[in-house]
Amino acid sequence: MRQPSRRDVVRSLAALSPSGLASCLGGDQGAATERPSTAETDCTTVETARQTATADDPTVTISDDCTAAEVPRPTDAATSPRAYPAAPDDLATSSVRTFVEAYETAYQYNRHLADNPRKIGRLNGLSVHVAESQVTVESEAEPRLVSVVVSGQASTHITGDAGPGSSTPETPTVTPLPAGHWPFESSYLVSERGLRRGGLVVECW
């Protein structure tokens, strides 16, 4: 399958209407500091475009003086974020697959938790399921490079611990997210030096 070019990505983003983008960002308009997770319609396009816009940029490398970008890791949410896995012991296909699936699971959970810190873990439960991961050895030479495309979906459900509109003296009234499913697809590049997700280096080893 042909990877989308930068022009394809720009065109796909331009084609999305403001209302389409708004549907991906969701509703709870009363909480200015919260951005609900992506909705079911058109959101795969948005998420994929964000990640592939620079994924093939040859200037984005994992160098010896690697600097990692920040990844979602909320500390002020109703529940604790998921821990990211340690670097794989080796770059064998099976090791890389297991590592990337665990990393993307934590990334997706923490991303949705950061978007909805007052809901997930209090009014909503969140599960992340990886459905498929495709592993390709890009280079056998040193440093060995392995790419992975991982896909799946995140799902929210309303918990029974607190009903809609629940509030406490410390927490204003909030409405839970509707139950829903949000597909994702992410590309990774793994080397002995670090980890790149989409066009960003996110881990340095």
N, C-alpha and C positions, 0 to 999 in steps of 0.2 A: 504493500500500500504506500503511495507517495506521501511523504511528509509535507504538510502545508508550508508553502513559502511565506516569507514575511509579508509579501503583497496579499496572499490569500488570507492571512490572519487579519491584516488591516481591513481588508474588504469585508470579512465576516463581522468584525466589530462595528464597522460603519453601518452595516445593514441592520444591526439591532436598534430598535427604536428605544427612546427613553423609557417607555412603558415596559418594554421587554426587560431592560436592565433593572427597572424597579421591581418587577416581579421576581427576579433572581435575588434581589436584596431583601425582599419580604416586607412585612408589615409591622407592628408595634411602633407606630409612628410617635407614640407618646414618650418613648425613651430615646432621647437623642444620642445617648452614648452607646446604645445597643444596635447592632446590625444583624437581624435574623439571617439565618443560613439561606442558601440558594433554594429556589423553588424548583418544581419538577419540569417546567417548560423552559426550553431554550438555554438552560443553565449549563448543560454539558458543553455547548458551544463557547460560552463565556469562559468557563474554567479551563477548557483545553486551549483556547486562544491565549489566555494569560500565561500558560505554562510553555507553549510552543513558540511564542513570539521571539524568544532569544535562545531556544534550546539548541539550535544548530549553529549558533554564532561561534566561529572558530576562536574568537578572542576570549571567550569564556572558558578558561582552563582551570585545572586544579594544580596550582604551582607549589613549589617547595615552601614559599612564604605565604601559604594559603590564609585567606581571611574569610571567615564564615559569616553569612547573613543571619539575621535573627529569624528564628522559626516560632510559630505560635507556642506560647508557654504561659498561659494566664495564671496569675497567682492570687487574684482577688475574686474568683468565681465561687459559686455555691458548692462546687466539688473540686477535688484536686485534678490537675492535668495528668495526662498519661506520660509516663517516662519514655524517652526515646532510647532505642536499643544501643548498646555499645557497638563499636566497629566490629565487623566480622573477623573471625580468626584467620580466614584465608579468603581468596577470591575464586574459589571453586563455584561452579554454577549453583549448586544446591545451597551453599552458604550465603551467596549473594541474594538468591531468591528469598530465603527465609528472613534475612536482614531487611531487605527492601519492603517486603510485605508488612513486617512489624513496624518499620519506620513510617510507612504511609498510613497505617492504621492509627498510630499515635498522632501523626500530623493532622489527619482529618478530624479526629476526635478533638484535639486541642484547638483547631481552627474554628469548629462549630462552638466549642465552649467559649472561646474568646469573643465570638460574635454575640453570644447569648449567655453572659455570665450569671444572670439572675434567674435563668430558667432551667438550663440543663443541670441536672443534679438536684433540683428542687421541685420544679413542676414537670419537667420532662426527663425522660431517659433517652440515651443516645447509644446506638450500636453502629459499628463500622464493620463491613464485610468485604473482604478482598475476593473477587470472583475469579480473576485470571491475572497471571504475570508472565510476560514473555521475556526471556533472558537471552542476550546475544553477546558473545565475546567479540569485542571490537578490536582488541589487539592482544596478541600473546606475548609480544615483546615487552621489556620493562620500560615504563611501568605498565603492568597489565591493566586493561580497561574493559569493564563489563557494563553493558547498558541493560536497563530493565524498563519495560512499559507495564505498569500495574493499573488494573481497573477494578471497580467494585461500586458499592453504594453505602451511603450513610443513611440511617433511619432514626426517626424520632418517634416517641410515643409519650402519651400523657400518663404520668405516674399517679398512684392512688394516695400518695402521702399528703398532697395539698391540692385542693380543688381550684378551679378557675377563679381568678380575682383574689386569691389568697394574699394576705398581708400580715406583717408583724410590725411592731413599733420601729424596728431597724430597717425594714424593707418595704418600700411603697407597694401598692397594689399592682400586680402584673398578671397578664393573661398568658397561659401556656402556649407554646407553639402548637400548631395543628400537627397531627400525625402525618408523616410524609417520608418520601424516599428521595435522596439526592445522589445521582450517579457521579462518579469521578473517574478520570484517567490521568495518570501522571507519568512523566518520563524521568528516569534516573541514569546517572553515570557514576560508576563506582571505581575507585582506584585505590592504591595503597596510600595515597596522599589525602584522600578525602572523598566527599560525596557531593554530587551536584544534582539538584532537583529542578527540572525545567532548565531555565537559564541562570539559576543562582547556585553558587556553592553554599551549602548549608552546614557542612561538617568538615573539620580539618583534623587529620590524625598525625 
